[in-house]
Amino acid sequence: MTRHRLFFATLVLVTIAGMLAMMVRALDVDGLDAVDVVMLVLFGITLPWLVVGFWNATIGFLIMSFSADPVGVVLPQACGVAPDAPITASTAILLCIRNESPRRILRNLELTLSGLAQTGAADRFHVYVLSDTNDARIATEEQVCFAELASRWEQRLALTYRCRTANAGYKAGNIEDFCRQWGDLHDFAIVLDADSFMTPPAMLRLIRIMQGNPSIGILQGLVVAMPSTSAFARIFQFGMRLGMRSYTMGSAWWQGDCGPYWGHNAVLRLDAFMQHCELPTLSADGSSNLHILSHDQVEAVLMRRGGYEVRVLPREDQSWEENPPTMLDFVRRDLRWCEGNMQYLRLLGMPGLKPTSRVQLLLAIMMFIGSPAWVGMLVLGTAMVVLAPQEAHVIDPVWGRVLVVVVLVMMFLPKIASAVDVLVRPVQRRQFGGGALFSLSFFIETVFSILICPIMWLSQAIFLSQLLFGRTQGWSSQTRDDHTVGWGQALGVFWPHLLLGTVLLGSLAVRAPLVIPYAIFFLGGFVMAVPLAVVTSWPSVARFFIRAHIASLPEEITPPAELRALQLPVFAMRASFARQRER
């Protein structure tokens, strides 16, 4: 792993140096002035996250393309585990919920219980529904629903429901409370969110790897999106499906035993978790305690500090989650992650962390710190072009075009690499509905990504500036059902984007119209934020996508039995459209 990490670090540092050199050549038209230096610094801030993603995807693509056993390359512990090895460990399944519809939770949980009973290992599992619900009506409904469920399964599989009266520590505090009460009773814990679902066979595969490798403290399964009816979610999760394939494989190659933990759809070794993963309580000024929002990666680095490995199984393996149904819901969730990741600034100096663990925390910070740098570059770059007597006085045309192309390729390579991997494999092409349909969906998702990137940059930049003045996002329940976004509602959130985009593009149209074909890649999302949020929430657009099989995932085209049993709305809509075509 040391050789892998040194090689990866060399690739990243050399690439960053090369990108900075290209930027210098592009800006050095008649010598670098103070404004050029500021542009160079801002560009440098954006590069770590961009370059790491590029090389993760490149390495992952090479492993997927040329290795007979890609998983074995990055997780050799999985190779020696018999697929029918007996389950000897006691495992707690932790379902963490807060102000969720109990009926929606029961949909997934009933199927999990039935599947575990069919494995013959039900006696080795205990399900804990850990509620942090503070809505009295929902809490009452939870008590009734889960009491009935526990009664029905009393002789077959144990189920415990607990509702905390306070949300101290958020989800991490919820799990900490479980550990205090019941942690000593079990060897492992599988953590699930309200919107996640794992099949029992997928759980057993992770447990068998953990049983055979006592040095692993956390084993994270690769999570993919559940088929959705929302137009926004469909496009977003199609892109995520592509981006995660090569990215996760490549990152696992160099992270190795310092792998990621995403907070759900993973197995924890409970004794190690309880011993090493207690989260520190932060304090801004000594007057009040602050709980860590993005707890998962902190728990991962603490587990590694304790001497246990944190590994990822980078394979799509019957492990799903739901995504936000609208762009507004997505932004709200993203800003909560942003706030949580910024808390890592106070944790970088924790004693005893592995160097790779510190790099992971730093990269998690840079993922969001890069956003105000992107916005600063766009504003400053536009001002430089608009105020210059000629475009050539600002940037070298040849090097400028080369830099734009290189940056775009690096930004989208994770998805490009996975798309190529799908297109060259006949089986995978058929899983996505065929090469032509997959290519059309990939094109639509690429345009979508080009538009949404600057939207997220500005949203994050605004939020980071608000954090400096004490405004926080906190932890609120998520909206999971499809709903429409009104024009006024979208404008109320994205008016800064529309205003900034109009000013920047309008200025270029007047002073330097020849630059607009290049600038549109980075500025177009600003002016399109409001209509993009509204249109991607329309049920009519969702129905069109489903009818035309646009942005369909393999599980939608050929539904596995487990997902079909969940009776997801998208399956009913596809069946209805199929009947209409037959008539």
N, C-alpha and C positions, 0 to 999 in steps of 0.2 A: 504493500500500500504506500510505503514511503516513496518508492520509485514512481508510482502512478501519480502521486500528489505533486512531486517535484516536476514531473513532465507536464502535468496540467498547469501548474503555476507558471512554468516557463512559457507555455503556449499563450496563456492569458496575458502575462506581462509583455511579451514580445508583440502581441497583437495590439494591446493598448498603446505601446510605444509607436507602432506603425500607424495606427489611426491618428494619433496626435501629430505625427510627422506629416501625414496627409493633410491634416487640418492646417498646419503651419504653411505648407505649400499653397493651399487654397487661399489663405488669408494674406500671404506675403506678396501682395501685388506691388506695393511701393514701400515696403518695410512695415514691420509690426508696430502699431501704436497701442496705447492703453486699452482702447476698446477691443482691439484684436486679442489682447492678452486675456481680457475678461471672457470673451467668446471661447478662447482656448480652455480656460479653467472650467467654464460651464460644461463644455463638451467632455472634458476629462471626468467630471462628476458622473455623467451619464454612462460612461464606458464600462465600469466593472460589471454591472448587472447585464448589460448588452453582450459583452464579450464572453462572460461565463455561460450565458444561455446558448450562444453560438457554438462554443466548443462542447458543451454538454450534448447538444443535438448532433454535432458532427461525429463525436465518438460513439454516441448511441446508435446512430445510423450505420456506422461501420461495423459495430458489433452485431446488430440485427441482420446486416447484409451478408457477413462473411463468417459468422460463427454458427456451427451446427447446434449449439446449445447456448443461446444468449444469456438465459437466466443463470446457467451454471458458471458463466464467466464472472458475473458480478455477485452471485450468491451461491458459492460452492456448497454451503451447508444444506441447500435444498436437494442436492443430487443424491445424497446417501440415505434419504429417508424413504422407507417403504410406504407405498400409498395405502396399505392396509394395516399399518402398525397399530396395535391396540392403544386406545386412549386411556391412559392411566392417571393423568393429572386432573385435578378438580378445577373447573373453569367457571368464573362468574361472568355473565353477560350483562354489561352495564348499559342500560338505555337511559340517556340523559335527556330530560325534556323540561320545557318551561313555557307555560301558556300555549300549549299545542292542543289541537283537537284530539281528544282521546280516541274517537272513532277512527281517525286517520292513523294514529299510532297502532291501534289494534289490527288494522289491515296488514301491516308488516309483521307484527309480533305473532299473530296467530300462525302465519306461514312459517316463521322461524321455529316455533314450538313444535309444529307438526313435522317439520323436516328433521329436527333433532330427535324426535321420537322414532322416526324411521331409520336413523343411523344405528340404533341399538346402543348408543352411548349417552342416552338422556340422563342416566343416573350420575354422570360426571359433570353435569351442568346445573347452574342455578341462575335464573334470570332475576335481575334487580331493576325495577323501574324507579329511577332516581329523579324525582320531580322537584323543581324549584319554582313551581307555579305560585304566583301571588294574586291571581285572579280567583276570587272566592267561588264564582260560578263554575269555572273550569275545574278547580280543585275538587269540588263536590262531585262533578261528573267523573273525574279521574278515580276517585275513591270507589265509586259504584262499579265502574267498568272493570277496573283491575282486580277488585275483590271478586267479581263474578268470574273473571278469567282465571284467577288463582284457584278458585273453587272447582272449576271444570277440569283443571290439570293437576289437581292435588295428588292424585295417586300415580302420576306419570312423570311430572317434571316440576321442580320447585320454582315458585315465583314469589318475590317479595316486592311490595310497593311501599315507598317511603316518600313523604313530602316534607321538605324543610320549610320552616317558618320564615327563614331569612335567606337571602341570596348571597351570603358572604363568600367572596372568592369566585363568584360566577361558576362556570362549569368545573374549573379546577377545584374549587371549594366543595362542590357537590361530590366529586370523586374522592376528595380527601375525607369527607364525612363518611362515605362508604368504607374507606380503608380503616378508619377508626373503629367502626362498628363490626364489620364483617371481613376485613381484609385477611385476617389470620386464618380464616376457614378455607381459603382457596389458594391454589398454586398460580393460576393465571387469571387475567381479566381481559375480555374482549370489549372494547369501548365502541358504542354505537351512538350516533346522533339521531334526532327525531326524523331527519330526512335521509338517513342512510339505511342500507339493507345489504346483508351478506347471506349467501346461502349456507346452510349447515356444512355441505362438503367443502366450501371455501374456508370456513372456520376450522374444520378438522385438519385441512392441509397446513394451515399456519400453526396449529397446536402441535401437530406431529413434528414440525421443524423445531419448535421450541423445546419439545420433550427431548429431542435428540441432540440439542445444542444448549447445554446449561449456561454457556457464556453469553447468550443473547438475552438482553433485558427487554428490548422492544422490537417487535417484528411488524413492520407496516406493510399492509397489502396495498396494491395499486388500486385506486378508486376511480371509477369512470361514471359518467353521467347516466341517469335513468331516462329512458325515452320520455319526451315532454310534448305537450301540445302548444305551449307558448312559442311564438315566433322568435322572440328574443332568446329564450333559453335554447331553442333548437340550434340557432346559428352559433351561439356562444359555446355550447357543449360540443358541437361538431368540431370547432376549432380546438377546444381543449383536448378532445379525444386524440387529435392528431399531434398537438404539441406535447402532450404528456408521454407519448410512446417513446420517442427518441430521447427526449430531455431526461426522463427518469432513468433510462438505461445508462446514459452517459454520466449522469451525476453519481449513480451508484458505483460506477467504475472507479472513480477517484475518492468518493466519500467513504465507501466501504463500511467499516464498523462505526463510523460517525454519521450514520444515515439520518434521514428525516423522520419526523413523527408529525402527522397532520391532525392528530387529536381524535380520530375515529377510524373505524374499520381496521383496527390494529390489535395486537395481542401484547399485553404487559405481563412481565414476571413480577408478581405482586410483592414478594418479600424484598426484592431489589428496589422496586418502585417506592415502597413505603420507607425504605431505609435511606434512599439517596435523592428522591425527587420532590421533597417538600419545597414548595416555592417560597422564595424570599418575599417579604412584604416591603414594598417601596414606600418612600416618603418624599414628597416634593420639598417640604421645608421643615419637616419635623413636627408639623401641627396635625397632620392627618395621614392615615395609612392608605396606600393605593395598592389594589390587587392587580396582578398581571392579567391582561386580557388575552394576549396570544401566548397561552401557557404551553402549548404543545412542543415547540422547538426548545423552550427552556427546559422542559422535562427531559427532552432528548439529550441535551448537552450535560445535564446533571447525571443522567443515567450513565453516559459515557465516562464522566468524571469518576463515577463510582466503580469503574472497572468492567462494566458490562457493555456488550456491543449493542448498537442500534442499527438494524438492518431493514432494507426494503426488498420486497418481492416484486420486481418490476414487470409484472405480467398481468394482463387483463384476466381476472380470475373470479368472476361472479361476485363482484363487490361494487355496489353502486351508491350514488348519492343524487339528490335532487338539486337543481340550480335555481337561483332567483328567477321569477317569471317575467320581470320587467327590468329595464335599465335603471330605473330609480331604486328598485330593491337591490340590484347588484351594486350600485354606487354606495348605498347605505351600508351594506355588508363590507365592502372594500374599505371604507373609511374606518370601520371598527378594527379591521386588520391593521390599517395604517397606524391608528393610535396604539394598538398593542405592540407593533414592531418598533415604534419609537421608544417604547419603554426599555428595549434592549440596550439602548445607549447607557443605561445605568448598570447593566449587567456585564458589559464587555470586560470589566476588570475583576470579575469573580475569580478567586484563587482556585487553582487546580484544574481549570478547563484545558482540554486538549487544543492545540493550535488550530486543528481543523474545525473544532466546535466554535472557536472565536471567529473564524472566517465565516462560518454559517450565520452566526448572529450578525456579523457586519454586512454580509450580503442581504440579509433580510431587511436591514436598515436601508441599504443602498437602493433596494427595490423601490422605495418610496422617496428617498432623498433625491433620486434622479429626476423626479417629476418636476419640481420647481426649476431644476437646471434646464430641462427641456423647454419649459415655458419661457424662461429667461432668454434662452438662445433664440427662440422664435421671435420674441418681441424685439430683442436687440438686433438680430439679423435683419428683420424687416425694416427697422429704423435706419440701419446702416445703408441698406439698398435705397430706401426712399430719399434719404438726405444726401446721398452721393450724387455728384454731377453726372456720373456714368456708372453703369453696372460694373464695368471692368475695373473701376477704382476700388471696389469692395472685395471682390473675390475672383480668383482666376477661373474662367469659364470651364476649362477642361478639368482641372482638379475639383472644382465644385460639383460638376456632374458626376465624376467618378465617386466622390465622397457620398453623394446622395444615393447612388446605386448600391454602394458597399453597405451603407447603414441599413437600407431597406432589406437587403439580402440577409444581413446578420439578424435583423429584428424578426424576420419571418422564417428563418432557416429551420427552427424546430418543427414547424408545420409542413414546410416544403419537404424536409427529409422524410417525415412520416408519410406524406402524400405519395412521394416517389416509391417508398416501400410498399404501399398499398397497390399502386398501379402496376408494379412489376410482378405482383403475386396474384395469379388468377383466382385463388380461393378467397383472398382478401377483397379483391375487386367485387366478386359476387356478393360477399357479405355486406358491402356498402351499396349494393344495387346495380353494379356494373360500372365500367370505366367512364362512360359518358355522363351518367347521373352523378357519379362521384366527382368528376371534374367540374361539372356545373356547380355543385354544392361547394366545392373548394374555392371556386372563383367568387361566389357570393360571400363566403366567409372571409375571404381575403379583403374584399371591398369593405365589409363590415369592420374588420380589424383595423384597417387604415383609418376609418372614421372614428372608431371608439378610442384608439390610443390617445390622441390629443385631448379628448373629452376627459379621460381618466387622469391625464397629466395635470390638467387645470383643476379638476375636482380635488385631487390630492394636494396640489400646491396651495389652494385656498384653505383647505382643512389644516394643513401643517402650519400655515400662518395663524390660524385661529387657535391652534394648540399653544402657541407661544403666549397667548393672552388668556389661557385657562379654559377655553371651551373644549369640552370632551364629547365623544360620541357615546361612550358607555356600552352596555350590553342589553339590547332589547330583543324581543321575540321577532322572528322573521315571518314575512308574508309568503306563504307557499302556494296558494291557489292562484290560478290565472285571474287577472283583472286588467281593465283598460286604464291607460294614463291619459288624462285630459290635457288639452293644449295649455290651459292656464296652469295646471299642476306642473307640467314639464317646463314651462317658461319660468315659473317661480324658482325652479332648481337650477336651470341652465341658462338664465339670462346673462350671467357673466361670460359664458362661452360664446353666446351669440354676439354680444357686444364686442368682445375682443376679436373674434373672427371677422366681423364686419369691418372693424377699423383696420385690421392688418391687411385683409384681402382688398378692401377698398383703396387703401393707400398704394398697394402694389399695382392695382389696375390703373391708377392715375399716373404713377411715376415710373413703374417698371413692369409693364404688362407681359414682357417676354419671360419674366421669372415665375409667373403664376403656374404654368404646367408643372414646375418642380415644387413650388410652395404648396400646391393643393394637397400633396401627400401628407403634409404636416399641419396644414391649417384648415383643410376641408371639414374635419370633424367638428370644429368650433361652430361653424354656421349651420351644420346639420344636426346638432345635438338635440334640439327640440323636436323636429320631425322624426328623427330616428327613434327617440324615446316613445313618441306617440304611436307611430306606424307599427313598430315591432310589438306593440301591446294589443293591436287590433285582432279580434277573433277571426275576421275575414282573411287576414294575411296568414294566420296560423292554419286555417282550413285549406287555403291554397297550397301552402307548403306541404301539408300532410297529403293532400290529394295528388300533388306532383312529385311526392317522395323527395323533396328538397331537404337537405341537411338531416337525412335519416341515418340513424345509428344501426349497426348490425343487429342489436337486440330488438329494434323496431321492425326490421325487414324479416328476420327469422326469430321470433320471440322465444327465448328459453322458457321451459315449463314453469320455472319459479316466478318469472316476471308475468307470464300470462295469468298465473294464479292470483296475482295482485290486482288484476282487472284494472289496469291503468287506463285512463280516458283515451289515450292515443290509440290503443288497440281497438276500442269500440268505434272511434272515428274512422280508422282505416277499414274496418269491416263494413261500416255503413257506406263508405265510398265505393268499396268493391261491389257491394250489392247494387248500388246505383248504376255502375258500369255494366253489370250483367243484364240489367233491365234495358 
